[in-house]
């Protein structure tokens, strides 16, 4: 082994230095579909989030084609306050959880592939959808918003204006870009022997703690990763570069959740949440009630941010425990969802927005519209992802 360069061959032999029984249990755990099911569920929440935004109360439509000045990409006059709560709850936890799930298998994947192949695969799986997303998916999505706000250009003219003069939003594709950067940085750091050894020692120390201890440490570190940035930058600032953007105050939080997934890994996470699993969903329910009770209260920014962090961590723990408890067995539907989850995420945004646009003049109540958009949008996205994966070479990407 060269000095300062990690040999992933050594990791392949003994990835976590566990005893033989523990290694067998870890290998079995890594084959469980629980984390794929949870990822698909969270992506379902993403579809719900975007389906609900059109029907939140207080929505305002821009005029003169200024689509980015609307309160949501599509704003319907049929509105229901319950959808405001759906958006608030989702926004407070589901993207950090997505980053945690994305980090779970990084070390095992690096051990199997090596650094160069790993980065190449990440570039294909994330970089190509990122480029397709900002060039095709985002303009196609926001063209519906542009038309509702009074725009009159045809799509070709709208596309040219978006990519040359802007505004050029990233929509949900921001997650793919942020994940590509965080994933690449993590892989490069883990290619250093000292970093890998430190992560290994840290992960092994977790074996001496109870899941409650994990949660306490996780919550404290998430506060360090988020609260200083929140107080310095505020909750609304987005850092943008062309079509790429990320919420400034949450960069550290997303990176921390991803790093937590890398450090703990799927075997320890599954083993930790499989014991006395019910306490975590119950705890998440109590914290959710607290979060709802305090939302909108005149709290200092630090206290409000701390409540959000507690809810985010508790919701993640509750869902992880539930998935580990009930997601051990594969089904045909589950396999399809797991295989197509990423494609659903990539495809859903234009589908959801155009269904909302088509329903603008439909005399349905907001709940019926929201449910219709959710079911039709998720189903059509699932179908689109499945069809795309049948195209030669596409399955490797999505």
C-alpha positions as CSV (number, residue, x, y, z in Angstrom):
1,X,0.0,0.0,0.0
2,X,1.4,3.4,-0.9
3,X,1.7,6.0,1.9
4,X,-1.4,8.1,2.3
5,X,-3.4,6.0,-0.2
6,X,-6.1,3.6,1.0
7,X,-6.1,0.1,-0.4
8,X,-9.8,-0.9,-0.7
9,X,-8.7,-4.5,-1.2
10,X,-8.0,-4.5,2.6
11,X,-11.5,-3.2,3.3
12,X,-13.0,-6.0,1.2
13,X,-11.4,-8.6,3.4
14,X,-12.6,-7.1,6.7
15,X,-14.8,-4.1,6.1
16,X,-15.7,-3.5,9.7
17,X,-13.4,-5.8,11.7
18,X,-16.4,-7.6,13.1
19,X,-16.5,-11.0,14.6
20,X,-17.6,-13.8,12.2
21,X,-21.2,-13.9,13.5
22,X,-21.4,-10.2,13.3
23,X,-20.1,-10.2,9.8
24,X,-22.6,-12.8,8.7
25,X,-25.4,-10.7,10.3
26,X,-24.1,-7.6,8.6
27,X,-24.0,-9.3,5.2
28,X,-27.6,-10.5,5.6
29,X,-28.7,-7.0,6.7
30,X,-27.1,-5.4,3.6
31,X,-29.3,-7.5,1.4
32,X,-32.5,-6.4,3.1
33,X,-34.8,-4.3,0.9
34,X,-35.7,-2.1,3.9
35,X,-33.6,0.9,2.9
36,X,-34.8,0.7,-0.7
37,X,-38.4,0.7,0.5
38,X,-37.7,3.7,2.7
39,X,-36.0,5.6,-0.1
40,X,-39.1,4.9,-2.3
41,X,-41.4,6.1,0.5
42,X,-39.4,9.3,0.9
43,X,-39.6,9.9,-2.8
44,X,-43.3,9.4,-2.5
45,X,-43.3,12.2,0.1
46,X,-41.4,14.4,-2.4
47,X,-44.2,13.8,-5.0
48,X,-46.8,14.6,-2.3
49,X,-44.9,17.7,-1.4
50,X,-44.9,19.1,-4.9
51,X,-48.5,17.9,-5.4
52,X,-49.7,19.8,-2.3
53,X,-47.9,23.1,-3.1
54,X,-50.4,24.1,-5.7
55,X,-53.3,24.0,-3.2
56,X,-51.8,25.7,-0.1
57,X,-53.6,28.7,1.2
58,X,-52.2,32.1,0.5
59,X,-50.9,31.1,-2.9
60,X,-50.3,33.9,-5.4
61,X,-49.8,33.8,-9.2
62,X,-47.4,36.1,-10.8
63,X,-48.2,38.1,-14.0
64,X,-46.5,38.9,-17.2
65,X,-44.7,35.6,-17.5
66,X,-42.6,36.2,-14.3
67,X,-43.1,32.6,-13.2
68,X,-40.5,32.7,-10.5
69,X,-42.5,35.3,-8.6
70,X,-45.4,32.9,-8.1
71,X,-45.6,31.4,-4.6
72,X,-45.4,28.0,-6.2
73,X,-44.8,26.8,-9.7
74,X,-48.6,26.2,-10.2
75,X,-51.1,28.0,-7.9
76,X,-54.7,26.9,-8.0
77,X,-57.6,28.9,-6.6
78,X,-58.8,25.7,-4.8
79,X,-56.8,25.9,-1.6
80,X,-56.8,24.0,1.8
81,X,-54.8,24.8,4.9
82,X,-54.0,21.2,5.6
83,X,-51.7,21.2,2.6
84,X,-49.7,24.0,4.3
85,X,-48.9,21.6,7.1
86,X,-48.0,18.8,4.7
87,X,-45.4,21.1,3.1
88,X,-44.1,22.3,6.4
89,X,-43.7,18.8,7.8
90,X,-42.0,17.4,4.7
91,X,-39.7,20.3,4.3
92,X,-38.4,19.9,7.8
93,X,-37.1,16.3,7.5
94,X,-37.3,14.5,4.2
95,X,-34.3,15.9,2.3
96,X,-31.9,15.3,5.2
97,X,-33.2,11.8,5.4
98,X,-32.6,11.4,1.7
99,X,-28.9,12.4,2.2
100,X,-28.5,9.9,5.1
101,X,-29.9,7.1,3.0
102,X,-27.6,8.1,0.1
103,X,-24.6,7.8,2.3
104,X,-25.3,4.3,3.8
105,X,-23.6,2.2,1.2
106,X,-20.7,4.5,0.2
107,X,-18.0,2.6,2.1
108,X,-19.1,-0.9,0.9
109,X,-19.4,0.4,-2.6
110,X,-15.9,2.0,-2.5
111,X,-14.5,-1.3,-1.1
112,X,-16.0,-3.2,-4.0
113,X,-15.2,-0.8,-6.8
114,X,-12.2,1.2,-5.8
115,X,-12.0,5.0,-6.0
116,X,-11.7,5.5,-9.8
117,X,-14.5,3.2,-10.8
118,X,-16.7,4.6,-7.9
119,X,-16.3,8.2,-9.0
120,X,-16.9,7.2,-12.6
121,X,-20.1,5.4,-11.7
122,X,-21.2,8.4,-9.6
123,X,-20.5,10.7,-12.5
124,X,-22.6,8.6,-14.8
125,X,-25.5,8.0,-12.4
126,X,-25.7,11.5,-11.1
127,X,-23.9,13.7,-13.7
128,X,-26.0,12.6,-16.7
129,X,-29.4,13.0,-15.0
130,X,-28.2,16.4,-13.6
131,X,-27.4,17.6,-17.1
132,X,-30.6,16.2,-18.5
133,X,-32.5,17.6,-15.6
134,X,-31.4,21.2,-16.0
135,X,-31.6,21.1,-19.8
136,X,-34.9,19.2,-20.3
137,X,-36.8,18.4,-17.1
138,X,-36.6,21.8,-15.5
139,X,-37.6,23.9,-18.6
140,X,-40.4,21.5,-19.4
141,X,-41.6,21.7,-15.8
142,X,-41.6,25.5,-15.5
143,X,-43.1,26.1,-18.9
144,X,-46.4,25.2,-17.3
145,X,-45.7,27.8,-14.6
146,X,-44.7,30.4,-17.3
147,X,-48.0,29.8,-19.1
148,X,-50.1,30.2,-16.0
149,X,-48.3,33.5,-15.1
150,X,-49.3,34.9,-18.5
151,X,-46.3,34.0,-20.7
152,X,-46.9,33.8,-24.4
153,X,-43.7,32.4,-25.9
154,X,-43.7,29.0,-27.5
155,X,-41.6,26.3,-25.7
156,X,-38.5,26.7,-27.9
157,X,-38.4,30.4,-27.3
158,X,-39.0,29.9,-23.6
159,X,-36.3,27.3,-23.3
160,X,-33.8,29.6,-25.1
161,X,-34.6,32.5,-22.9
162,X,-34.4,30.4,-19.7
163,X,-30.9,29.0,-20.5
164,X,-29.5,32.2,-21.8
165,X,-31.1,35.0,-19.8
166,X,-32.8,33.2,-17.0
167,X,-34.2,32.8,-14.5
168,X,-33.1,29.2,-14.6
169,X,-34.2,27.4,-11.5
170,X,-33.0,23.9,-10.5
171,X,-36.3,22.6,-9.2
172,X,-35.8,19.2,-7.4
173,X,-32.8,18.6,-9.5
174,X,-30.8,20.6,-6.9
175,X,-30.6,17.4,-4.8
176,X,-28.8,15.5,-7.6
177,X,-26.2,18.3,-8.0
178,X,-25.6,18.6,-4.2
179,X,-25.4,14.8,-3.8
180,X,-22.8,14.6,-6.6
181,X,-20.6,17.1,-4.9
182,X,-21.0,15.7,-1.4
183,X,-20.5,12.1,-2.6
184,X,-17.4,12.9,-4.6
185,X,-15.8,14.8,-1.7
186,X,-16.6,11.9,0.7
187,X,-15.1,9.4,-1.7
188,X,-11.9,11.5,-2.1
189,X,-11.6,11.9,1.7
190,X,-12.1,8.2,2.3
191,X,-9.3,7.4,-0.2
192,X,-6.9,8.8,2.4
193,X,-5.9,6.1,4.8
194,X,-6.0,8.3,7.9
195,X,-9.5,9.4,7.2
196,X,-10.7,5.9,6.5
197,X,-9.0,4.7,9.7
198,X,-10.7,7.5,11.7
199,X,-14.1,6.7,10.3
200,X,-13.5,3.0,11.0
201,X,-12.6,3.7,14.7
202,X,-15.6,6.0,15.1
203,X,-18.0,3.5,13.6
204,X,-16.6,0.8,15.9
205,X,-17.1,3.0,19.0
206,X,-20.7,3.2,18.1
207,X,-21.0,-0.5,18.9
208,X,-20.4,0.4,22.6
209,X,-23.4,2.8,22.6
210,X,-27.1,2.2,22.7
211,X,-29.2,3.6,19.9
212,X,-30.4,6.2,22.4
213,X,-26.7,7.3,22.7
214,X,-26.4,7.4,19.0
215,X,-29.5,9.6,18.8
216,X,-28.2,12.1,21.4
217,X,-24.8,12.4,19.7
218,X,-26.5,12.7,16.3
219,X,-28.8,15.5,17.5
220,X,-25.9,17.4,19.1
221,X,-23.7,17.2,16.0
222,X,-26.6,18.1,13.7
223,X,-27.1,21.3,15.8
224,X,-23.4,22.2,15.2
225,X,-23.8,21.5,11.5
226,X,-27.0,23.6,11.1
227,X,-27.6,26.3,13.8
228,X,-24.6,28.5,13.2
229,X,-25.4,28.7,9.5
230,X,-29.0,29.3,10.1
231,X,-28.3,32.2,12.5
232,X,-25.7,33.7,10.1
233,X,-27.5,33.2,6.8
234,X,-31.2,32.9,7.6
235,X,-33.5,30.1,6.4
236,X,-34.4,31.5,3.0
237,X,-31.1,32.2,1.2
238,X,-30.3,30.0,-1.7
239,X,-26.8,29.9,-3.2
240,X,-27.1,29.6,-7.0
241,X,-24.7,29.3,-9.9
242,X,-26.7,29.2,-13.2
243,X,-29.3,26.4,-12.8
244,X,-27.6,24.9,-9.8
245,X,-28.6,25.9,-6.3
246,X,-28.8,24.8,-2.7
247,X,-30.4,26.3,0.5
248,X,-27.4,28.0,2.1
249,X,-28.2,27.3,5.8
250,X,-28.7,23.6,5.1
251,X,-25.5,22.7,3.3
252,X,-23.8,21.6,6.5
253,X,-26.9,19.7,7.7
254,X,-27.1,17.8,4.4
255,X,-23.4,17.0,4.5
256,X,-23.7,15.8,8.1
257,X,-26.6,13.5,7.4
258,X,-24.7,12.0,4.5
259,X,-21.6,11.6,6.6
260,X,-23.6,10.0,9.4
261,X,-24.9,7.4,6.8
262,X,-21.4,6.8,5.7
263,X,-20.1,6.4,9.2
264,X,-22.8,4.1,10.6
265,X,-23.4,2.0,7.5
266,X,-26.4,-0.2,6.8
267,X,-25.5,-3.1,9.1
268,X,-25.1,-1.1,12.3
269,X,-28.2,1.0,11.5
270,X,-30.4,-2.0,10.9
271,X,-29.1,-3.8,14.0
272,X,-29.5,-0.7,16.2
273,X,-33.1,0.0,15.1
274,X,-34.2,-3.6,15.1
275,X,-34.1,-3.8,18.9
276,X,-37.0,-2.2,20.7
277,X,-38.0,-0.7,17.4
278,X,-41.5,0.6,18.5
279,X,-40.1,3.3,20.8
280,X,-38.7,5.2,17.8
281,X,-42.0,5.7,15.9
282,X,-43.7,6.5,19.2
283,X,-41.0,9.1,20.0
284,X,-41.4,10.5,16.5
285,X,-45.1,10.9,17.0
286,X,-44.6,12.8,20.2
287,X,-42.0,15.1,18.7
288,X,-44.2,15.7,15.7
289,X,-47.0,16.8,18.0
290,X,-44.5,19.2,19.7
291,X,-43.3,20.5,16.4
292,X,-46.9,21.2,15.2
293,X,-47.8,22.9,18.5
294,X,-44.7,25.2,18.3
295,X,-44.8,26.0,14.6
296,X,-45.5,29.6,14.1
297,X,-44.8,30.5,17.7
298,X,-42.7,33.6,18.3
299,X,-39.5,31.7,19.2
300,X,-35.9,32.9,18.7
301,X,-34.3,31.7,15.5
302,X,-32.0,29.3,17.4
303,X,-34.9,27.7,19.4
304,X,-37.0,27.4,16.2
305,X,-34.1,25.7,14.4
306,X,-33.5,23.4,17.4
307,X,-37.1,22.2,17.3
308,X,-36.8,21.6,13.5
309,X,-33.6,19.6,14.1
310,X,-35.3,17.5,16.8
311,X,-38.3,16.8,14.6
312,X,-36.0,15.9,11.6
313,X,-33.9,13.5,13.6
314,X,-36.9,11.9,15.4
315,X,-38.8,11.5,12.1
316,X,-35.8,9.9,10.5
317,X,-35.3,7.5,13.5
318,X,-39.0,6.5,13.5
319,X,-39.1,5.8,9.8
320,X,-35.8,3.9,9.9
321,X,-37.0,1.7,12.7
322,X,-40.3,1.1,10.9
323,X,-38.6,0.2,7.7
324,X,-36.1,-2.2,9.4
325,X,-38.9,-3.9,11.3
326,X,-41.3,-4.4,8.3
327,X,-39.1,-4.2,5.3
328,X,-37.1,-7.4,5.6
329,X,-39.0,-9.3,2.8
330,X,-39.0,-8.5,-0.9
331,X,-42.2,-8.4,-3.0
332,X,-42.6,-7.9,-6.7
333,X,-44.1,-4.4,-6.1
334,X,-41.3,-3.6,-3.7
335,X,-38.6,-4.6,-6.1
336,X,-40.2,-2.5,-8.8
337,X,-40.4,0.5,-6.5
338,X,-36.8,0.1,-5.3
339,X,-35.5,-0.2,-8.9
340,X,-37.5,2.8,-10.2
341,X,-37.3,5.1,-7.2
342,X,-34.6,7.3,-8.6
343,X,-36.3,7.5,-12.0
344,X,-39.5,8.5,-10.2
345,X,-37.7,11.3,-8.5
346,X,-36.2,12.5,-11.8
347,X,-39.4,12.3,-13.8
348,X,-42.1,13.4,-11.4
349,X,-41.7,17.2,-11.4
350,X,-43.0,18.0,-15.0
351,X,-45.7,15.3,-14.7
352,X,-47.0,16.8,-11.4
353,X,-46.9,20.4,-12.6
354,X,-48.6,19.7,-15.9
355,X,-51.4,17.7,-14.2
356,X,-51.9,20.6,-11.8
357,X,-52.0,23.0,-14.8
358,X,-54.6,20.7,-16.6
359,X,-56.8,20.8,-13.4
360,X,-56.8,24.5,-13.0
361,X,-60.3,24.9,-14.4
362,X,-61.7,21.7,-13.1
363,X,-64.4,22.2,-10.4
364,X,-63.0,19.9,-7.8
365,X,-62.2,20.7,-4.2
366,X,-58.5,21.1,-3.2
367,X,-58.3,17.8,-1.4
368,X,-59.6,15.9,-4.4
369,X,-57.3,17.8,-6.7
370,X,-54.3,17.2,-4.4
371,X,-55.0,13.4,-4.1
372,X,-55.6,13.1,-7.8
373,X,-52.3,14.8,-8.6
374,X,-50.5,12.6,-6.1
375,X,-51.9,9.3,-7.3
376,X,-51.7,10.2,-11.0
377,X,-48.4,11.9,-10.7
378,X,-46.7,9.1,-8.8
379,X,-48.2,6.4,-11.0
380,X,-47.3,8.2,-14.3
381,X,-43.7,8.8,-12.9
382,X,-43.4,5.1,-11.9
383,X,-44.5,4.1,-15.4
384,X,-42.2,6.6,-17.1
385,X,-39.2,5.4,-15.0
386,X,-40.0,1.7,-15.8
387,X,-40.2,2.4,-19.5
388,X,-37.0,4.5,-19.5
389,X,-35.2,1.7,-17.8
390,X,-36.0,-0.6,-20.7
391,X,-34.0,1.6,-23.0
392,X,-30.5,0.0,-23.5
393,X,-28.0,1.6,-21.2
394,X,-30.6,3.7,-19.3
395,X,-31.0,1.2,-16.4
396,X,-27.3,1.8,-15.5
397,X,-28.2,5.5,-15.0
398,X,-31.6,5.5,-13.5
